[in-house]
Amino acid sequence: MWNTLANLTGSGTSSPKPTEAANASEGVKSAASFCKDGKYFSELTAKDLEWTIASTASTETQTFYLINDQGHFGHVQLIHSNLGIWGTPVSVQMTARFRGKGVNKFFSTNLSNFNLSADKRSASTKEMSIKLSPDGQKFTVQVTNPPELIVSLTVERTTRGYKIGE
């Protein structure tokens, strides 16, 4: 098993201890490693809003966090995971959680028919869609299945966006 894991991750070692891998320091990095010369954030660009959908082992998400005036909290998330193994299907999932005033609901379901728009800034499945407006200022999120979770929301940017580092 460890040899298979080593081959998948490219660590070149069969050791079960990640710190013993030759390139262990190249794996997971702190967000601080992207900050150079005291520049902790920079303005978000249109390119930053694109899905990358790497052909190697990777996971990408788009998550929308919501808090209303009564303090209720929620999130809706689209997850795209690729194990990077030939013949292994890509996994696409949606999670959502809503909490407040006696309500604590969590939803998780697999999605089918994942598609990206030509500009890679919008994604859709049979059960869910996240669409970015052409001006890059507004996301529209729709969830139509499962029936116990129907979501229709629009999130509009009210100020400039930013990203960590450059």
MARBA-3410 file (N, C-alpha, C, O; in Angstrom, 1 decimal):
166
0.8,-1.2,0.0,0.0,0.0,0.0,0.9,1.3,0.0,0.6,2.2,-0.7 ~ 1.9,1.3,0.8,2.7,2.5,0.9,3.5,2.8,-0.4,3.6,3.9,-0.8 ~ 3.9,1.7,-1.1,4.5,1.9,-2.4,3.5,2.6,-3.4,3.9,3.5,-4.1 ~ 2.3,2.1,-3.4,1.2,2.7,-4.3,1.0,4.1,-3.9,0.9,5.0,-4.8 ~ 0.9,4.4,-2.6,0.8,5.8,-2.2,1.9,6.7,-2.6,1.8,7.8,-3.0
3.1,6.1,-2.5,4.4,6.9,-2.9,4.3,7.2,-4.3,4.7,8.2,-4.8 ~ 3.9,6.2,-5.1,3.8,6.4,-6.6,2.8,7.5,-7.0,3.0,8.3,-7.9 ~ 1.7,7.5,-6.3,0.6,8.4,-6.5,1.0,9.8,-6.2,0.7,10.8,-6.9 ~ 1.7,10.0,-5.0,2.0,11.3,-4.5,3.4,11.8,-5.1,3.7,13.0,-5.0 ~ 4.1,10.9,-5.7,5.4,11.3,-6.3,6.5,11.5,-5.2,7.5,12.2,-5.5
6.3,11.0,-4.0,7.2,11.2,-2.9,8.5,10.3,-3.1,9.5,10.6,-2.5 ~ 8.4,9.3,-3.9,9.6,8.5,-4.2,10.0,7.6,-3.0,11.2,7.2,-3.0 ~ 9.2,7.4,-2.0,9.5,6.7,-0.8,8.4,5.8,-0.5,7.2,6.1,-0.7 ~ 8.7,4.6,0.1,7.6,3.8,0.6,7.4,3.9,2.1,6.7,3.2,2.7 ~ 8.0,5.0,2.7,7.8,5.2,4.1,6.4,5.7,4.4,5.9,6.6,3.7
5.8,5.2,5.5,4.5,5.7,5.9,4.6,7.1,6.6,3.6,7.6,6.9 ~ 5.8,7.6,6.8,6.0,8.9,7.5,6.3,10.0,6.5,7.3,10.0,5.9 ~ 5.3,10.9,6.2,5.5,11.9,5.2,6.7,12.7,5.4,7.3,13.2,4.5 ~ 7.2,12.9,6.7,8.4,13.8,6.9,9.6,13.1,6.5,10.7,13.8,6.3 ~ 9.6,11.8,6.2,10.8,11.1,5.7,10.9,11.2,4.2,11.9,10.7,3.6
9.9,11.7,3.5,10.0,11.7,2.1,11.0,12.8,1.6,11.1,13.8,2.3 ~ 11.7,12.5,0.5,12.7,13.4,0.0,12.2,14.8,-0.3,12.9,15.8,0.0 ~ 11.0,14.9,-0.8,10.4,16.2,-1.1,9.2,16.6,-0.2,8.3,17.3,-0.6 ~ 9.3,16.2,1.1,8.2,16.4,2.0,7.9,17.9,2.1,6.8,18.3,2.3 ~ 8.9,18.8,2.1,8.7,20.2,2.3,8.0,20.8,1.1,7.6,22.0,1.1
7.9,20.1,-0.1,7.3,20.6,-1.3,5.8,20.3,-1.3,5.1,20.8,-2.2 ~ 5.3,19.6,-0.3,3.9,19.2,-0.3,3.0,20.3,0.1,2.9,21.3,-0.5 ~ 2.3,20.1,1.3,1.4,21.1,1.8,2.2,22.3,2.3,3.2,22.2,3.0 ~ 1.7,23.5,1.9,2.4,24.7,2.2,1.5,25.6,3.0,0.3,25.7,2.7 ~ 2.0,26.4,3.9,1.3,27.5,4.6,1.0,28.6,3.6,1.7,28.8,2.7
-0.2,29.2,3.8,-0.5,30.4,3.0,0.5,31.5,3.1,0.7,32.3,2.2 ~ 1.2,31.5,4.2,2.3,32.5,4.4,3.4,32.4,3.4,4.1,33.3,3.2 ~ 3.6,31.1,2.9,4.7,30.9,1.9,4.4,31.7,0.6,5.4,31.8,-0.2 ~ 3.2,32.1,0.4,2.9,32.9,-0.8,3.1,34.4,-0.6,2.9,35.1,-1.6 ~ 3.5,34.8,0.6,3.6,36.2,0.9,5.1,36.6,0.7,6.0,36.0,1.4
5.4,37.5,-0.2,6.7,38.0,-0.4,6.9,39.4,-0.1,6.0,40.2,-0.5 ~ 8.0,39.8,0.5,8.3,41.2,0.8,7.2,41.9,1.5,6.9,43.1,1.2 ~ 6.6,41.3,2.5,5.5,41.9,3.3,4.2,42.1,2.5,3.3,42.7,3.0 ~ 4.1,41.5,1.3,2.8,41.7,0.5,2.0,40.5,0.9,2.1,39.4,0.3 ~ 1.0,40.7,1.8,0.2,39.6,2.3,-1.0,39.3,1.5,-1.6,38.2,1.6
-1.4,40.3,0.7,-2.6,40.0,-0.2,-2.4,40.9,-1.5,-1.7,41.9,-1.5 ~ -3.1,40.5,-2.5,-3.2,41.3,-3.7,-4.6,41.2,-4.3,-5.4,40.4,-3.9 ~ -4.9,42.1,-5.2,-6.2,42.1,-5.8,-6.5,40.9,-6.6,-5.7,40.3,-7.3 ~ -7.7,40.4,-6.5,-8.2,39.2,-7.2,-8.4,39.6,-8.7,-8.9,40.6,-9.0 ~ -8.0,38.7,-9.6,-8.1,38.9,-11.0,-9.1,37.9,-11.5,-9.5,36.9,-10.9
-9.6,38.1,-12.8,-10.5,37.1,-13.4,-9.9,35.7,-13.5,-10.7,34.8,-13.3 ~ -8.7,35.6,-13.7,-8.0,34.3,-13.8,-8.1,33.6,-12.5,-8.1,32.3,-12.5 ~ -8.1,34.3,-11.4,-8.1,33.6,-10.1,-9.5,33.0,-9.8,-9.6,32.1,-8.9 ~ -10.5,33.3,-10.6,-11.8,32.7,-10.4,-12.1,31.5,-11.3,-13.2,30.9,-11.3 ~ -11.1,31.1,-12.0,-11.2,29.9,-12.9,-11.0,28.6,-12.1,-10.1,28.6,-11.3
-11.7,27.6,-12.5,-11.4,26.2,-12.0,-10.2,25.7,-12.8,-10.1,26.0,-14.0 ~ -9.3,25.0,-12.1,-8.1,24.5,-12.8,-8.3,23.1,-13.3,-7.8,22.7,-14.3 ~ -9.1,22.3,-12.5,-9.3,20.9,-12.9,-8.1,20.2,-13.3,-7.9,19.7,-14.5 ~ -7.1,20.0,-12.4,-5.8,19.4,-12.7,-6.0,17.9,-13.1,-7.0,17.3,-12.5 ~ -5.2,17.4,-13.9,-5.3,16.0,-14.3,-4.6,15.1,-13.3,-4.8,13.8,-13.4
-3.9,15.6,-12.4,-3.2,14.9,-11.3,-4.1,14.9,-10.1,-5.2,15.5,-10.1 ~ -3.7,14.2,-9.0,-4.5,14.1,-7.8,-4.7,15.5,-7.3,-3.8,16.3,-7.0 ~ -6.0,15.9,-7.2,-6.3,17.3,-6.7,-7.8,17.3,-6.3,-8.6,16.5,-6.6 ~ -8.1,18.4,-5.5,-9.4,18.7,-5.0,-9.6,20.2,-5.1,-8.8,20.9,-4.7 ~ -10.7,20.6,-5.7,-11.1,22.0,-5.8,-12.5,22.2,-5.3,-13.3,21.3,-5.4
-12.7,23.3,-4.6,-14.0,23.6,-4.1,-14.4,25.0,-4.4,-13.6,25.9,-4.6 ~ -15.7,25.3,-4.5,-16.2,26.6,-4.4,-17.2,26.6,-3.3,-18.1,25.8,-3.2 ~ -17.0,27.5,-2.3,-17.8,27.5,-1.1,-18.4,28.8,-0.8,-17.7,29.8,-1.0 ~ -19.7,28.9,-0.5,-20.3,30.2,-0.2,-20.8,30.1,1.2,-21.6,29.2,1.6 ~ -20.3,31.0,2.1,-20.7,31.1,3.5,-21.8,32.2,3.6,-21.6,33.3,3.0
-22.8,31.9,4.4,-23.9,32.9,4.6,-24.2,33.1,6.0,-24.3,32.1,6.8 ~ -24.5,34.3,6.4,-25.0,34.7,7.7,-26.1,35.7,7.5,-25.8,36.8,6.9 ~ -27.3,35.4,8.1,-28.3,36.4,7.9,-28.4,37.3,9.1,-27.7,37.2,10.0 ~ -29.4,38.3,9.0,-29.5,39.3,10.1,-29.9,38.7,11.4,-29.6,39.3,12.5 ~ -30.5,37.5,11.4,-30.9,36.9,12.7,-29.7,36.0,13.2,-29.9,35.4,14.3
-28.6,36.0,12.5,-27.4,35.2,13.0,-27.4,33.7,12.6,-26.6,33.0,13.0 ~ -28.4,33.3,11.7,-28.3,32.0,11.2,-27.2,31.9,10.2,-26.8,32.8,9.5 ~ -26.5,30.7,10.2,-25.3,30.4,9.4,-25.6,29.3,8.4,-26.3,28.4,8.7 ~ -25.0,29.4,7.3,-25.1,28.3,6.3,-23.9,28.3,5.4,-23.2,29.3,5.2 ~ -23.7,27.2,4.7,-22.8,27.2,3.6,-23.3,26.2,2.5,-24.0,25.3,2.8
-22.9,26.5,1.3,-23.1,25.6,0.2,-21.8,25.4,-0.5,-21.1,26.4,-0.8 ~ -21.5,24.2,-0.8,-20.1,23.9,-1.4,-20.2,22.9,-2.5,-20.9,21.8,-2.4 ~ -19.5,23.1,-3.6,-19.3,22.2,-4.7,-17.9,21.7,-4.6,-16.9,22.5,-4.6 ~ -17.7,20.4,-4.6,-16.4,19.8,-4.5,-16.1,18.9,-5.7,-16.9,18.1,-6.1 ~ -14.9,19.1,-6.3,-14.5,18.3,-7.5,-13.2,17.6,-7.1,-12.2,18.3,-6.8
-13.1,16.3,-7.0,-11.9,15.6,-6.6,-11.5,14.6,-7.7,-12.3,13.9,-8.3 ~ -10.2,14.6,-7.9,-9.6,13.7,-8.9,-8.5,12.9,-8.2,-7.5,13.6,-7.7 ~ -8.5,11.6,-8.2,-7.5,10.8,-7.6,-6.2,10.8,-8.5,-5.1,10.4,-8.0 ~ -6.3,11.1,-9.7,-5.2,11.1,-10.6,-4.7,9.7,-11.0,-3.6,9.6,-11.5 ~ -5.6,8.7,-10.9,-5.3,7.4,-11.3,-6.1,7.1,-12.5,-7.3,7.2,-12.5
-5.4,6.6,-13.6,-6.1,6.3,-14.8,-7.2,5.3,-14.5,-7.1,4.3,-13.8 ~ -8.4,5.6,-15.1,-9.5,4.7,-14.9,-10.4,4.9,-13.7,-11.5,4.4,-13.6 ~ -9.9,5.8,-12.8,-10.7,6.1,-11.6,-11.6,7.3,-11.9,-11.1,8.3,-12.3 ~ -12.9,7.1,-11.6,-13.7,8.3,-12.0,-13.5,9.5,-11.0,-13.1,9.3,-9.9 ~ -13.8,10.6,-11.6,-13.7,11.9,-10.8,-14.9,11.9,-9.9,-16.0,11.4,-10.2
-14.7,12.4,-8.7,-15.8,12.5,-7.7,-16.3,14.0,-7.6,-15.5,14.9,-7.5 ~ -17.6,14.2,-7.8,-18.1,15.5,-7.6,-19.2,15.4,-6.6,-20.1,14.6,-6.6 ~ -19.2,16.3,-5.6,-20.1,16.3,-4.5,-20.5,17.7,-4.1,-19.8,18.6,-4.3 ~ -21.7,17.7,-3.4,-22.2,19.0,-2.9,-22.4,18.8,-1.4,-23.0,17.7,-1.0 ~ -22.0,19.7,-0.6,-22.3,19.7,0.8,-23.0,21.0,1.2,-22.7,22.1,0.5
-23.8,21.0,2.2,-24.5,22.2,2.7,-24.8,22.0,4.1,-25.1,20.9,4.6 ~ -24.8,23.1,4.9,-25.1,23.1,6.3,-25.9,24.4,6.6,-25.5,25.4,6.1 ~ -26.9,24.2,7.4,-27.7,25.4,7.9,-27.9,25.2,9.4,-28.3,24.2,9.9 ~ -27.6,26.3,10.2,-27.7,26.3,11.6,-28.4,27.6,12.1,-28.1,28.7,11.6 ~ -29.2,27.4,13.1,-29.8,28.6,13.7,-31.2,28.3,14.2,-32.0,27.6,13.6
-31.5,28.9,15.3,-32.9,28.8,15.9,-33.5,27.4,15.9,-34.5,27.2,15.3 ~ -32.7,26.5,16.5,-33.3,25.1,16.6,-33.1,24.3,15.3,-33.5,23.1,15.3 ~ -32.4,24.8,14.3,-32.2,24.1,13.0,-30.7,23.8,12.9,-29.9,24.7,13.1 ~ -30.4,22.5,12.7,-29.0,22.1,12.4,-29.1,21.0,11.4,-29.2,19.8,11.7 ~ -29.0,21.4,10.1,-29.2,20.4,9.0,-27.9,20.4,8.2,-27.3,21.4,7.9
-27.4,19.2,7.9,-26.3,18.9,7.1,-26.7,18.1,5.9,-27.4,17.1,6.1 ~ -26.3,18.4,4.7,-26.6,17.7,3.5,-25.3,17.4,2.8,-24.4,18.2,2.7 ~ -25.2,16.2,2.2,-24.1,15.8,1.4,-24.6,14.8,0.3,-25.2,13.8,0.7 ~ -24.3,15.1,-0.9,-24.8,14.2,-2.0,-23.8,14.2,-3.1,-23.2,15.2,-3.4 ~ -23.7,13.1,-3.8,-22.9,13.0,-5.0,-23.6,13.6,-6.2,-24.8,13.6,-6.2
-22.8,14.2,-7.1,-23.4,14.9,-8.2,-23.0,14.2,-9.5,-22.0,13.5,-9.5 ~ -23.7,14.5,-10.6,-23.4,13.8,-11.8,-23.3,14.9,-13.0,-23.9,16.0,-12.8 ~ -22.7,14.5,-14.0,-22.6,15.3,-15.3,-21.9,16.7,-15.0,-22.5,17.7,-15.3 ~ -20.7,16.7,-14.4,-20.0,17.9,-14.2,-19.6,18.6,-15.5,-19.0,17.9,-16.4 ~ -19.8,19.8,-15.6,-19.4,20.6,-16.8,-18.9,22.0,-16.4,-19.4,22.6,-15.5
-17.9,22.4,-17.1,-17.4,23.8,-17.0,-17.8,24.7,-18.1,-18.0,24.2,-19.3 ~ -18.0,25.9,-17.9,-18.2,26.9,-19.0,-16.9,27.1,-19.8,-15.9,26.7,-19.3 ~ -17.0,27.6,-20.9,-15.8,27.8,-21.8,-14.8,28.7,-21.1,-13.6,28.4,-21.3 ~ -15.2,29.6,-20.3,-14.2,30.5,-19.6,-13.7,29.9,-18.3,-12.9,30.5,-17.6 ~ -14.2,28.7,-17.9,-13.8,28.0,-16.7,-14.2,28.7,-15.4,-13.7,28.4,-14.3
-15.2,29.6,-15.5,-15.6,30.4,-14.3,-16.9,30.0,-13.7,-17.3,30.4,-12.7 ~ -17.6,29.1,-14.4,-18.9,28.6,-14.0,-18.9,27.1,-14.1,-18.3,26.5,-15.0 ~ -19.6,26.4,-13.2,-19.7,25.0,-13.2,-21.1,24.5,-13.0,-21.9,25.2,-12.3 ~ -21.4,23.4,-13.6,-22.8,22.9,-13.4,-22.8,21.4,-13.4,-21.9,20.7,-13.9 ~ -23.8,20.8,-12.7,-24.0,19.4,-12.7,-25.5,19.2,-13.0,-26.2,20.2,-13.1
-26.0,18.0,-13.0,-27.4,17.7,-13.2,-28.2,18.3,-12.0,-29.3,18.7,-12.2 ~ -27.6,18.4,-10.8,-28.3,18.7,-9.6,-28.0,20.2,-9.1,-28.7,20.7,-8.2 ~ -26.9,20.8,-9.6,-26.5,22.0,-9.0,-25.7,22.9,-10.1,-25.2,22.3,-11.0 ~ -25.8,24.2,-9.9,-25.0,25.1,-10.8,-24.5,26.3,-10.0,-25.1,26.8,-9.1 ~ -23.3,26.7,-10.4,-22.7,27.9,-9.9,-22.3,28.7,-11.1,-21.4,28.3,-11.8
-22.9,29.9,-11.3,-22.6,30.7,-12.5,-22.1,32.0,-12.1,-22.7,32.7,-11.2 ~ -21.0,32.4,-12.7,-20.4,33.8,-12.5,-20.9,34.7,-13.6,-20.8,34.3,-14.8 ~ -21.4,35.9,-13.3,-21.8,36.8,-14.3,-20.7,37.2,-15.2,-19.5,37.2,-14.7 ~ -20.9,37.7,-16.4,-19.8,38.1,-17.3,-18.9,39.1,-16.8,-17.7,39.2,-17.1 ~ -19.5,40.0,-15.9,-18.6,41.1,-15.4,-17.8,40.6,-14.1,-17.1,41.4,-13.6
-18.0,39.4,-13.7,-17.3,38.8,-12.6,-17.7,39.3,-11.2,-17.0,39.1,-10.3 ~ -18.9,39.9,-11.1,-19.3,40.5,-9.9,-20.4,39.8,-9.1,-20.6,40.0,-8.0 ~ -21.0,38.8,-9.8,-22.2,38.1,-9.2,-22.1,36.6,-9.4,-22.0,36.2,-10.6 ~ -22.3,35.8,-8.3,-22.4,34.4,-8.5,-23.9,34.0,-8.2,-24.5,34.6,-7.3 ~ -24.4,33.1,-9.0,-25.8,32.6,-8.8,-25.6,31.1,-8.5,-25.0,30.4,-9.4
-26.1,30.7,-7.4,-26.0,29.3,-7.0,-27.4,28.7,-7.0,-28.3,29.2,-6.3 ~ -27.6,27.6,-7.7,-28.8,26.8,-7.7,-28.6,25.4,-7.3,-27.7,24.7,-7.9 ~ -29.4,24.9,-6.4,-29.4,23.4,-6.1,-30.8,23.0,-6.2,-31.7,23.5,-5.6 ~ -31.0,22.0,-7.1,-32.4,21.5,-7.3,-32.6,20.1,-6.8,-33.8,19.6,-6.9 ~ -31.6,19.4,-6.4,-31.7,18.1,-5.9,-30.6,17.8,-4.8,-29.5,18.2,-5.1
-30.9,17.2,-3.7,-32.0,16.5,-3.3,-33.3,17.4,-3.0,-33.1,18.5,-2.7 ~ -34.5,16.8,-3.1,-35.7,17.6,-2.9,-35.8,18.3,-1.5,-36.4,19.3,-1.4 ~ -35.1,17.7,-0.5,-35.2,18.4,0.8,-34.2,19.6,0.9,-34.2,20.2,1.9 ~ -33.5,19.8,-0.1,-32.5,20.9,-0.1,-32.7,21.7,-1.5,-32.1,21.3,-2.5 ~ -33.5,22.7,-1.5,-33.6,23.6,-2.7,-33.0,24.9,-2.3,-33.4,25.6,-1.4
-31.9,25.3,-3.1,-31.2,26.5,-2.9,-31.2,27.4,-4.1,-31.0,26.9,-5.2 ~ -31.5,28.6,-3.9,-31.5,29.6,-5.0,-31.0,30.9,-4.4,-31.7,31.6,-3.7 ~ -29.7,31.2,-4.7,-29.2,32.4,-4.1,-28.2,33.1,-5.0,-27.6,32.5,-5.9 ~ -28.1,34.4,-4.8,-27.2,35.3,-5.6,-26.3,36.0,-4.6,-26.8,36.6,-3.7 ~ -25.0,35.9,-4.9,-24.0,36.5,-4.1,-23.3,37.6,-4.9,-22.7,37.2,-6.0
-23.4,38.8,-4.5,-22.8,39.9,-5.3,-21.7,40.6,-4.6,-21.8,40.9,-3.4 ~ -20.6,40.8,-5.3,-19.4,41.4,-4.7,-19.7,42.9,-4.5,-20.2,43.5,-5.4 ~ -19.4,43.4,-3.3,-19.7,44.8,-3.0,-18.4,45.6,-2.9,-18.5,46.8,-2.8 ~ -17.3,44.9,-3.0,-16.0,45.6,-2.9,-15.0,44.8,-3.7,-15.3,43.7,-4.2 ~ -13.8,45.3,-3.9,-12.8,44.5,-4.6,-12.5,43.2,-3.9,-12.5,43.2,-2.7
-12.2,42.2,-4.7,-11.8,40.9,-4.1,-10.3,40.9,-3.9,-9.6,41.7,-4.5 ~ -9.9,40.0,-3.0,-8.4,39.8,-2.7,-8.1,38.4,-2.6,-8.9,37.5,-2.4 ~ -6.8,38.1,-2.7,-6.2,36.8,-2.5,-5.0,36.9,-1.6,-4.4,37.9,-1.5 ~ -4.6,35.8,-1.0,-3.5,35.8,-0.1,-2.2,35.7,-1.0,-2.2,34.9,-2.0 ~ -1.2,36.5,-0.7,0.0,36.6,-1.5,-0.2,37.3,-2.8,-1.1,38.1,-3.0
0.6,36.9,-3.8,0.6,37.5,-5.1,-0.2,36.8,-6.0,-0.4,37.1,-7.2
END
